[in-house]
Amino acid sequence: MTLVTNAVVAWTTEYYGLAVESMRTAGRRIDDEVLAHISAAHSENINFFGSIDVDIEGELAQLGPTGYRPLRVRDTLF
C-alpha cells in the first residue's frame, strides 16, 4: 500500500507541475507563495475500496508527444 500511495503522490506532483506550467504559459499569475501550501498527498483521487478496470490501450492512445496525458483544463478562480 505504501508503494501505491507513493506512486500516486509522485504522479500527482508531476501533473501539478505540468498544470502550473500550462497556466503560467497561458498568462495566469500563480504565486509561488500559494504553491508552497499545496500538497500532493490528498486522497480524493484514490479508490481505497474495490477495484478499477483500466483500458490500457485507450489510456496509451491518449498520451501526447511528451508522453503525458492531456490536462483537463477548465475555468477556475486562477
Secondary structure, 3 states (H helix, E strand, C coil): CHHHHHHHHHHHHHHHHHHHHHHHHCCCCCCHHHHCCCCCCCCCCCCCCCCCCCCHHHHHHCCCCCCCCCCCCCCCCC
